[in-house]
């Protein structure tokens, strides 16, 4: 090849987000997570930046005619899109553009549709502007993702839904939507007055055999109802330069977007961003063509390797992007166990749950690296999985089960002030199990108050309560003296893991569809950030104490409620999906009665 796609860089200690986010940073363990490349920058871009640094004053900069011509030429050659110069505005990244466009095209309290699983900043950009996230889940048709058009139309026709955040090629599934699919999406949005925020950041990275179509090229009608978000950042690995080219044909929307950008204090791009974009779009197409063959070959290698050694892992066909989507749900490991296995073997991928509930049980692997890095990663994965399966052969497969009505409760052995290694056994009483958090957390305090209020009704139903707390017994025991029900100490969350009472998969997941947050939508969602309990949770999650992370520290733990009858058969279960998604006490009481 003309260009270097085989070297393995050492990016440790350089401030790389991708490398420094992990415990071990070493070229032997290249992270295959965050969507930037492990390839050297294309030589024409390096030369252009070097010339600029050596010969130009590094003052404030604005787009030049050469910049506009480069963007227009690229969009015409690569995407058959005739773009007027006036349509183009710049933002320091597509994520910035998403938030600006949400603000420019919707009102506080409006709904914005997101097709899930989805790149997590989509949801953040909607919530940050006090709009409501409306999920429409893609259909996983045996590894081929499809849009649920009936669901999309049902949500688009709602009066308060005013925008769709779209992604083509889709991240994380790798779908390149067909012209027919794009036409159906456009028709639905035009019919119901839904503006399309089209994230096209991966649109240059299309695999052989697939054709990318820009939705904006489907006809004149769509131009007034779409903003096309493009950038050289994924194509040429220039994310650190923060250059995005946002194409908005509608003059009124463009004016509002520029105003929102100014209000958000976006003052334009840095001088290097413009120069890199010009060099990329005018001198680097041959680099891109070679890079695409490397990505395709890497995808084939990973697919073939996993098919040979782990056929239970479904490799979703890669149509676009350099991010391969893997369905790991048939490996026998929960998504938490898979995350732990990967980290123990210095495998740093993107855990699927970060893309929402529809991504739980999947992994996203970055293919933009030297083949040797992938080979090393696959061998470590194979070694780690084989060790797990060998352990299961000798010790038995670990028990873990999401409890639903009709299941038998098994292995419930616990510690409390009443004794160690106590077992829940059949009796003449029903039992309500409540999974809280740590003893001193506001969530646990609220749950304890709720439980005390339910006691009269529980007693009438001959039901006892056992309340689980993620704190040590020496902390829980003193609290037992004033408590009318048994408190269980589970500091290592052993029982939580047995019954899949997981943490939220991220800060946004814990509040994304939360009713408390929605009460604030339309006014000021940032009020939620000023609630002390939420601030404490966020600070614990984002800024842990110095030193290795404590595996028992679960600041995003979600509660759960499980009722079992005297024979330990589950009659009711409720796993909270958000911070305040508590069940109605009446539903709990019905569950105890077996209704």
Secondary structure, 3 states (H helix, E strand, C coil): CCCCCCCCCCCCCCCCHHHHCCCCCCHHHCCCCCCCCCCCCCHHHHHHHHHHHHHCCCCCCCCCHHHHHHHHHHHHHHHCCCCCHHHEEEECCHHHHHHHHHHHHCCCCCEEEEEECCCCHHHHHHHCCCCEEEEEECEEECCEEECCHHHHHHHHCCCCEEEEEEECCCCCCCCCCCHHHHHHHHHHHHHHCCEEEEECCCCCCECCCCCCCCHHHCCHHHHCCEEEEEECHHHHCCHHHCCEEEEECCHHHHHHHHHHHHHCCCCCCCHHHHHHHHHHHHHCHHHHHHHHHHHHHHHHHHHHHHHHHCCCCEECCCCECCEEEEECHHHCCCHHHHHHHHHHCCCCCEEHHHHCHHHCCEEEEECCCCHHHHHHHHHHHHHHHHHHHHHHHHHCCCCCCCCCCCCECCCCEEEECCEEEEECCCCCCEEEEEECCCCCCHHHHHHHHHHHHHHHHHHHCCEEEEEEECCCHHHHHHHHCCCCCEEEECCCCHHHHHCCCCECCCHHHHHCCCHHHHHHCCCCHHHHHHCHHHHHHHHHHHCCCCCCCCCCCCCCECCEEEEECCCCEEEEEEECCCCCCCCCHHHHHHHHHCC
